[in-house]
Every structure is written in C-alpha cells, then in structure tokens.
C-alpha cells in the first residue's frame, strides 16, 4: 500500500458556492476549515457547522478563510468561533510534521506544549482531526516505514532498525496491528500465515472472499486463487471452512442488502491515513454518497483529495468498505477497482432501499 502522504497546505479556494451553501444547510462539520460563510445582512462570518439560524441564500457569500472575511469587513461569529478552527487545524498539521520528523514519538505533553495546547484538549483535537490518537498515528506511520524497509533491506532485523524501532518487540506488535502479520511473514509474502478462501456466487458476479484467523483480508469481484497467490505468494492457502463459509454468506448477502452493514472481523493493514479514510467510508449511510473532497475533509485532511482517492483505490474489501459511495465533485462515477457497472448497480440498489 502507499505510504502515508504528508499533510499539504489547505486549498486557497473554497468549493463552489452551491456546494458551500449545501454544506451550510447540512451544518456539515466535514467542511469546517475549508471556507467560511459571510452574512451580508449582519456582517458576521461563520464556519459551515454553525448552529445559528440560517440566513437567506441571497445574504450569503463564501470566502476561503477568516482572514479573507475580516479583510472584507466581516467579524467572527461569537457562537461558532470560526477562527479557532483555523488555529486547531494548524496545530494538528504542526503536530503531524513533528511526529513525522521525530526519531522517537514525543510524549503527548511535549507534543501539546510545542503546538500550544493543554494535553487533554489536544488529544481530543488531534483524534477528531485525524481519526487516530497521536500515539496511534505515530505507530501507524512507523509501521508504514517498516513495510517499506522490509521491501528494501536484506533481512528483517535491518528493516526493523531502519524503520526507527529501538527493539524488535515493538515492531512485531505494530506489524500485527497494521500489516496483519509478522514482519517476517510480510517480507516473505505471507509465509507462515494461513488464509482460508473461496469464490462465492453473488448477484454481481463471482466474489473472492478470503480471511486469516484474525478476519477478512480480501473481498473482490472477478478474482480467484491466482490473484490471492500473487498478493501472498508464500501464504498457506486453504479451502473455506465453516467459519469462512459464514463470512462469505454475510458478504454476498450485503451485495443485495447494502444497508445491513454487518459487524465482521477485519484483517487489513494500512497507514493511519488509510485507516481513517476506510473508517469514514464505513460511516457513510447506505443510499448516500460523498465526493472525494468531502471524504478528505471528513478525515481532517481537506487538501489531501488525491490521497483520499488513492486510499479508496487501496481498499481490498469490496462492499464491506463501501468505496463505491464516493463520486467525483461533478457527480460522475469516478473510478472503481471492480468495474463501473458494478459501482452503478450498487448505488442504484442502495437508492432503492433508502
């Protein structure tokens, strides 16, 4: 999978006016920090999620941020305090940069002090913006470096220390959480890992369903044993047992009843950013869609639209992690690893059910 993409500066331009107004009507927190709404009749500017009563559409204009609004003669809303969001976002961006540059994870207290917040408040702020605590973010980042090092170094020990670990024990713990297997198993194409699999019939065609003893590791349309073997060439691939049959039954049923959203065990590795994107995808209700820009904003990275799209492409659990619910900003289908016809069919079914 792709390594974690560094936070980029926020886009200097807000979305188009119609998208901004729609976000205000929904009080959509995912758009907070991407623009502000200025009320011409009161001279106040607010963030999109402001709980105040909505003004008339003709009394609204949209600007990139509070600085632009103040330059235009508006003052900040005392109810939603839109400028504090900008400060929060900058603090998170600064903290991410510090974590990425550090050889060892700084303590929460040290990190919070460097960005000017109390530790308990910053912990909540960082978690809300990134979908992970500072410590979990650092572990996922280091696990991503371990994955890259395993592909370059000649042996596992060299890779562990090249990734910044002080001891193998922490590397093995992180690898099980983020790679789904030990560093040795990952480097050797899944050696020592047992994967049960089957190709199940679904109303949208054959589905490959595969799982380790921890949970589902691959769900895909139109793939078979050769594709699974290419992903894990040294894994012990075995036919489905009763447990895998039950999982496969739940997945094929989900194709016909997308609103079911079963709580199934997963075993997929990813960076902190990828995991945040996948969690945001699972939070989208059946029958609704989001744009790539909205998805990026939902995980606190409004400028990382392309990275959010890449995380969708890295999803290997079709339907269960519903990347088919993401469209282009113009309403176009965008991409889908398992074919646009299937994406259209899934969306049509969800609309019928909603």
N, C-alpha and C positions, 0 to 999 in steps of 0.2 A: 504494500500500500504506500501511497505517497507520504512523505514526511510532513510534519506539521508546518503549515505556512505561517510565516511571521505576520503579526498584525500590521496592516497597512494603514496609512493615514485615512481618515474619513473622507468620503467623497465631498468635493466642494459644492456640489449642486444637489438640491433636494429632488425627489421624484417629481413626476409631472403633477400639475395642480389637481387633476381628477383623483390620482392615487393618494395625494396628500389629504384631500377632503374626505375621501373614503376612510382613510386611517383615523381621522378625527372623529368621524361618525361612529366608528367601532371602538374608539378610545384604545387603539392598538398599541400596547407597550413595545411591540417589536420595532416600531418606527421612532420611538423616543431616541433623540440624539441624531437623527438623520435630517431633521428640519424643525422649524418652529412655525406655528400659525399666528399671524398677526391680525388682531381685530381692529379694523379701521374706525369703528364707532366708539371704542373705549381707549384705544391707544395702548393696549396690552398685548403681549405675546405669550404663548403657552406651548407646552410640549403636547404631542398628539394624545397622550393618555389622560390629559387634564380632566378632572371630574366635573368641572364647571359646566353650566348650561351652554349648549352650542349656540353660537350666533347665526345670523342669516348667512347663507353662502356668499351673497354679494358683498358682505362686510369682511370677508376673509382674504388675506393674501399670504403667501408662503415664502419663507426665506431660509437660507441654508442653516443659520445658527443664531444664537443670541446676539453675537457681535454685530451681525448684519442688521438684526432687528433694532438694536439700540442706535446704530448709525442712521437708521431710517426714522428715528424719533419715537420708538415704542419702548415701553418699560416692562420688566418681567412680572409675570403673574405671581402674586403672593401665595396663591393656593397650591399650584403645582411646582413652583420654583424651578423653571426650566434650565437656569444656568447651572444649578447643582449637578444636573445630569452630565453636562459637558465636563465638569470637573471630575466627576466619577469615572467617566469614560477614559479621560486622560490618565487618571490614576491606575486604572486597570491596564491600559496599554503600557504604562511605565513599568508596572509590576511584571507583566509578561516579558518585557525586554530584560528586566533584571534576572528573572528566572532562567531565561534562555542563555544569558551570558554567564551565569554563575556555574562554577565547577561543582559546588555543593549547594543544595537547596537552602536558602536563607530561612531563618525562623520566621514564623508569622509575625512576631513582634518587630523583628528587624525590617521585614518587608513593609509592614504597615507604616513604620516610622519613616521610611525612606519616601513614601508617597503621601505622607501627611494625614494619616487616619488612625483612629483607635483600632487595635487589633480585632476586637469582636465585630465592629462595624465593617471593617474592610473585608473580613472573612465572608460576611453575608454579601457584600457588594461584589466581590470577585466571583463568588459562586453563582450569583444571579446573572452576571455578565457572560461567563464562560461555560456554565454548566458543570463546573468542577471546582473543588476547593483548591487553594494554591498548592497544597501538598500533592493532591491527586493530579493536578495539571503538570507539576514537575515530574512526577513518576511516569506519566504517560509520555512526556517529552523525552525522558531518558530511555524509556522502553523503545521509542521510535529510533533513537540513536543506536540502541543495541541492535535492532533489526538491521539497520544499515551496516553496522560494523560486522555483523555475522555474515553478511554477503561479501565483505571485503577481506576480512582477516583470515589467516590460515587456520587458526584454532579458536575454540570457544573462549578460553581464558584471555587471550589477547583482545578479543572482541569486547569482553566484559569490561576490561580496564580502559579500552579505547572509548567506550561509551560513557565513561565517567564514574563507574561504580567503584567504591572503595573495597568491596568484598563480594564474592560470588553469591552469597546467600540472598542479598537484596535483589541482585539481578535475576535470580531464579524465581523469586516471589513476584517481581514485576512482570517477568516473561509469562508466567502462568496467567496473570490477570489480563495482559494486553496482547500477547501473541497466541494465547490459547494452548501453549505447550512450552516445554523447557527450551532454553537456548540451544542445547544440543539437538533436540528434535527438530526445531525450526531450521537450523543450519543444514541438517541432513534430510530436508524435505519431508518431515513428519515421521522420521524413524522412531519406532517405539510407541507411536500413537495409534490406537485402534479407532477406525472410522467405520461405522455402520452406514449403509446406504441402500437406496432403492430408487427406481424410476416409477413414479406413481402416475396414474391417469388423472387428468383434470379436464375441466370443460374448456380450458385454453391450451390444451396440448400436454404432452408428457412433461413431468416435473421431476428433476433430480432433488431428492431430499437426503441430506447426509448429516450425521451427528457424531461427535465424540462422546465420551462418557460424561462430559460436562454439559453438553447441549448442542443445538443445531449449529453447524458450521457452514453449510451451503444449501441454498434453495434456489433453483434456477430452472428456467424453461429451456427445453431442447438440448440439454446436456446429458451426458452419461458417464460411464466408468472412465473412459479415456480422459475426459475433462477433469474429473476428480483426481485421477492419477497424475495429470500434468500439474495440478496445484500442489499435491502432496505425494511426490513420486516414491517416497520411502515409507509411507504410512501403511499400516496393516488394514487393507480394505476388506470388509466382510459384509456378507448379505444382511439384510434387515432382520432384526429380532422383533419380539413382540413390542418392546418399548419404542423402537423406531417406527414400526407399523402404526402405532397410536399417534406419534408425532406427524407422520405423513398424512394420516387421515384428517388431523386437525388442519394441516396446511391446505390440502386440496379442498376442504370444506370452506376455508377462508376465501378461496377464489370465487366461490358462489355467494358467500355471505360476508362481504368485506367489513361490515360493522361488528362482527363477532369479536375481533381483536383478542384472541386467546393469549393468556399469560404463559408462554412457553420458555423453557430454558435455552439460553443462547451461549455460544462459544465462538465469538468473533473478536479478533484483536483490532485495535485501531488507536490512532493518536487521540489526545484529549479533544481536539477539534472535530475529528471524525465522529467520535462517540457523542459529542454534543449535537452534531448535525443529525445523527441517526435517532437520538432521543427526541429531537424536535420533530422529525418526520413522524415518529410514532404518536406524537401528541396531536397531530392534525386529525380532526374528526373525519370519519368516512363521509363522503359526499362533498367535502370541501377541498379546495386547492390553495396553494400558495405559489408565489413567484420565487425564483432563485434569490432575488434581492430580499424578499420578506424572510426567506429561510436564513440568509446570512444575518439579517438584523435580529432574528429570534434567538440566535446564539451569541449575541453581543458583538458581532463582527460585521457591521454593515458594509464595510468596504471589501469584504472577502467574498464577493459574489462568485467569482470564478472558482475559488477554493471550495465553496459550498457545493457548486456543481460537480467538482471533482470528487468530493465526498459522496455525493449521490451515485456517481459512477463506480465508486469503490464498494458500494453496497453489494453484498453477496447473499442477502436473504430476501429474495423477491417476495413481494406481497406482505410479508411479515413486517419488514421495514419498508413502509409504503412510499418509496421514492417516485412512484407513478403519480403522486399527488402534487408534484412540482411542475409548473408550467413556465414558459417564458413570460416576460413582462407584458408582451403584446397579446398574450392568451394562446400562443402557439404551443404545440405539444412539447417542443424541445426534444431531448434525447431520451432513450430508454434502452438499456442493455439487451432486453429480451424482445425488442420489436415494437414499433409504434402502434401496430394493430392491436397487440395485447394491451398496451397502455390505454388506448382509446376504449377498448372493451371494458377494462377495469373501471375507468372513470364513469362510463355510461352505466354500469351496474350500480355503482355507488350512488349516482344521482337518482336512479330508480328506487333505491332502498331508502334514501333520505327523505 
